Amino acid sequence: MGKKSCSYTPDAQFAVAESTFIFDHLTRKVYFAVAPIFPGAKTDLIEMIEGIDPEDDEADELEGELIGAGDADRYMKGVLRSKVHIMDGDIFQVVLARSAKVRCTNPVGLYRRLRRINPSPYTYLFEFGGLSIVGASPETLFCAHAGKLKVNPIAGTCPRGKNAAEDDALARAMLEDEKERAEHVMLVDLGRNDVRSVCRSGTVRVEDFMSVLRYSHVQHIETTVVGSLREECDQFDAARSVFPAGTLSGAPKLRAMEIIDELEEEPRGLYGGGIGYFSVDGSADFAIAIRSILLQNDVATVQAGAGIVADSDPLREYQETERKMAAMKRALGVAE
């Protein structure tokens, strides 16, 4: 990519889990697992059990200091430049992102708050030395299990209402919005093409087309695409086929990524990447790194993007990024 494509964080970081603490939210049971191939596995298991802290300190309070919110005018000018690329025929759509920075020294407390404020299918906290990742992502990058591959493109956003009736009205308006529908259908088609590239002919299908999902501050349109992996393809082939997600880059992907590199202020780093695991049994499950916060040197970086199409309104797209950041800022203790 171009001059800004060099991130300040590792491109990828993986770990082999020798010991695992598993909490089943459905049964409320705790499990401990260690891999017997590792020396001292039994000792590790005992130490894990003895090291459990029963104290419930869910009441973490954070008072974040906003130290950088990005330039709204610059972002909106980027939207206009994106529309020029679209009118010139370079792309059909591009996801343009922006960031904000907040002072924060407590990743564990931040995780607890974000989990409560914005419950999501994927919540996570990773700590790698001086680098921490906290997130509550609504979107699957890909899930491979028992020979099946699943992705769930999310495209289309509107705010939450003050009550159920307002929620329904806003969701209905979103579903009837031609821009939102066209963008969603285009990205579902892109997801189908990604899945089809590694799946058996005739097995790729669309499920739950354009369903509405509700989160703490926004509502989204989501569709599920599934298929059966070809015999010669595994979870790593699946990862290559879908990454990066069209819902975080654009269409066509390569040209959209070049335009992202041209227009965004800084490298994306974590944003739009994947958070998940590859298992020895051939399965894998990754979330897209959205609604995610990167902490480094006591600074938390939050990022959000909006899908830009031919009839995008710059102010509306900027406001969409603000709504997507809202839960993260609230978790960080920054007043909305």
N, C-alpha and C positions, 0 to 999 in steps of 0.2 A: 504494500500500500504506500501511501505518501509520507510526507514529512512528519505528520502527527500520529502515525500508526504505532509508534513505539510506546508501549504502556509503561507506567511507573511500577506496575505490579507484575508478578509472574504470569505468563500466558496460561499456564496450567499448573495445578498442584494436586497430587494424589497421595494417599496414604494407605498402607495395608493395615487393617484393624486386627490387632492380635487379641484384644479384649473389647467386648461390646456390652453396653448397658441398654436394655430394650424396655420401653414402657408401652404397654398396650392400652391405648386410650379407651377402647371399647370395654375391655374386661377389668381395667384399672389394676392390672397385674404387672409386676416388674420381673424381667428375666435378665440373667447374666449369662453371657456366652464367651467362651475362649476357644481359640483354635488349637486342638491337641498337637498339631505339628510343631508348635513353638515350645521351646524349653521353658519350664517354670509356669506352664499354663495354669495348673491347679493353684499355685501360690498367688498368681495374679487374680484368680477368681475370688479367693478368700479376701485379698486386700481390697478388691472392689466392693465387696459386700460390707466389710468393716468400715470402709471410707464414706459410706452414705451419710449425708447430713440431713437429719429429719426436719430441721428448722424450715419453716415456710416464710421466706422473705419476699413474697410476691408484691409487697408494697413499695418496690423501688420507685423513687421519684427522681426525675432528671430535670435539670434546668439548663437546657442547651443555649449556647450563644451562637447566633447566626453570624458567620464571618465571611460569607460570600454567597450570593444568590443568583449569579449570572446576570447577563444584560438582556432585559426583555426586548429592547429595540433590536439588538443583534439577532436574537432568536427569530423575531418576526421578519427581519430582513432575510434570514436564512430560509424561511418558509417561502418568501417571494422568489428567491433564487431557485429553490427547489421546483417551484411551479414553472419557471422558465425552462428548466431541464425537461419537465414533463411535456410542455408545449412543443419543445424541440424534438420530441420523440426519443429522448435518451432513456427514459424510464416511464413506468405507469404510476409508480408510487414509491415513496421513500419515507423511512421513519427517522425523523429528526429529533435528537435528544438534547437535553440541557442538564445542568447539575447545580446543586447548592451544597455549601459546606457549613458544618456546625461543629462547635467544640464539644467533644464528648470523651470521657475517660472510663466509662463503665459499660463494656460490651454485654456482660451478663445481664445487668439491669435493663439495658436497651432491648435485649432479646425478650425478656419477660414482658416488658411493656408493649412491644410490637405484637407479640403473640396475643395479648389480651385485646389490644385496640383493633387489630386487623386479622382475625382468624382466617387462615387460608389453607388450601390443600397441602402446601409445603411450607413448613417453618423450620428455620435452621440457625445454628450458631457454630461457626468454625473459628478456631484460634490457631494461627500458625506463627508463633514467635511474636513479632511486632505487628502482625497483620491479623485483623479479625473481620469476619463476614457475618452479618446478621440479616435475615430476610424472612419475608412472608409472601411467597410467590403464588399467584393464582394459576399459572400456566405451565403445562407439561411441555418440555422440549421434545422428549420421546420416552416411551415406556415399552420395553421389550420383555416379554414373558411367555414361556411355553410356546415359542415359535410365532407369537403374535406381536405386531408392532402397532402402537397407538400414538397419535399426536392430537392435540386439541387446540387449534388456532383460536386465539382471542383477538378480535378486531371490532371496534365499536365501543364507545364509552359515553356515558352520561352520568350526571351527578345523582346522588341519593336524594330522595324527598324527605320531608319532615314527618311523613306518616305513610302507611301502606298505600293509601289512595294516590298520593303524590308519586310514590315509587312506581306504581303501575302506569300512571300517566306519562311519566318521564321515559319509562322503558318502552311503552307503546310508541311514543314519538321517535325514539331512537330506532326502533325496528322499522318504522315507516319512512325514515330519512333516507333519501336516495343515495346520498354520499356514503353514509354508514353501510348500507346494504351492498353497494357496489364494491366498496373497499373490502368488506368481509368476504364476499363471494370470490373476489380475485385471490385473496390470501388462502381461502380454503382450496381453491384450484391449485395454488402453488404447493400447499401441503399434500394434496393428493399426488401431485407429480413426484414429490420427495419420497413419499411412501411407496409409490408404484415402482420406483427405481430399484428397490431391493425386495419387493414382494411378488408373489406368484400372480400370474395373469388371472384376472377375474375375481380376485379375493379382496380387492380394495373397495371399501364402501364408506359412505358417510352416515353418521349416526347423530341424533340430537341436533339437527341442523338449526342454527341460529337460536339457540336457547339463551335465556338471560340469567346471568349470575350476579348476585348482589354481595358487595363487600362493604366495609365500614363507610367509605366516602364515595364510592363509584359503583356503577353497574356496567357490566360488559356483555357483549354478544360472543358466544362460544359455540363451536362446532367440533365434533369428534370425528377423526378419520382413522380407520383401522385397516389392517391387512395381514396376510400370512407370509412370513419371511420365506424366501427361497431357501432350499436346502444348503446351498453354498454360502449363504449370508448369515452373519452372526450379529451380536449386539454392537460390535465395533463398526461393521458396515452400516448398521442402522444409524449410529451416531454421525458417521460421515455423510449420510444421505440427507439428514435434516439440518445440519449445522452450517451456518447460523440460521436461526428461524426466520422465515420470511416476515413474520409479524414484528420482528425487531430490526429488519434490514430494509426490505422492499422488494420490488419486482421490476426488471430482473435483478437477482441478488447481487451479482458481481458489479454491475454499473451502479447500483444503489449504494454499495459499500464504498465505491470510489467517491461518490458525491458526499456521503457521510464524512469521509476523511477530509474532504475539501471544506465543508461547511461547519462542522462542529468545532467548538473551541479547544477541546482537549481530547486525548485518547479515552476511549470508553472504559478500558480496563475490564472490571467485572461485569459491567452492565451489558445485558443481552447475551451473556455467556450461559454456561450450564452448571447447575449444582446437583450432584447426585452420585450414583455408584454403579460400578460394574461388578457383578457377582460371579463367583466361580461356577455357578450352575448355568451360566449363559444368559441370565436376566440382567436388566439394567433399568434404571429409572432416574430421569434427570428433569429438574425444573428449569425453566428459563429464569435467569438472574434478573428479575424485575422486582419492584418493591423491596429492593435489597440495598443494604448499607455497607460500605467499606470503611473500616476504621484503621487509621494508620497515623502514628505520631500524634495521638489525641485529637485527630480531626476525622469527623464522619462525613463521607461524601454520599449524597443521595442523588439519584438520577431518574429521569423519566422522559419519555418521548411521545410523539404523536405522529400518526400516519398522514403524510401529506399527499394529496391528490390534486387533480386539476382545479377543482372548485373550492379548495381549502381557504378558509378565512384565517389570516395570521393571528389575530387576537384570540379567536376561538381555539386555535391549536395551542397557543401559549397557555390559555386558561385550562386546557385539558391536562397539560403537564403539571400545572399547579395542583389540580385535583388529585392526580396520581401520586404526587409527593406528599399530600396532606397527612396521610396516616403515619408516614415515616417522620415527618417534622413533629407531629404531635407526640410520637413515641420519644423523640429526642428532647421534648420539653420546650419546643419552639411554638409560641402562640400562633394560632391560625389567623 
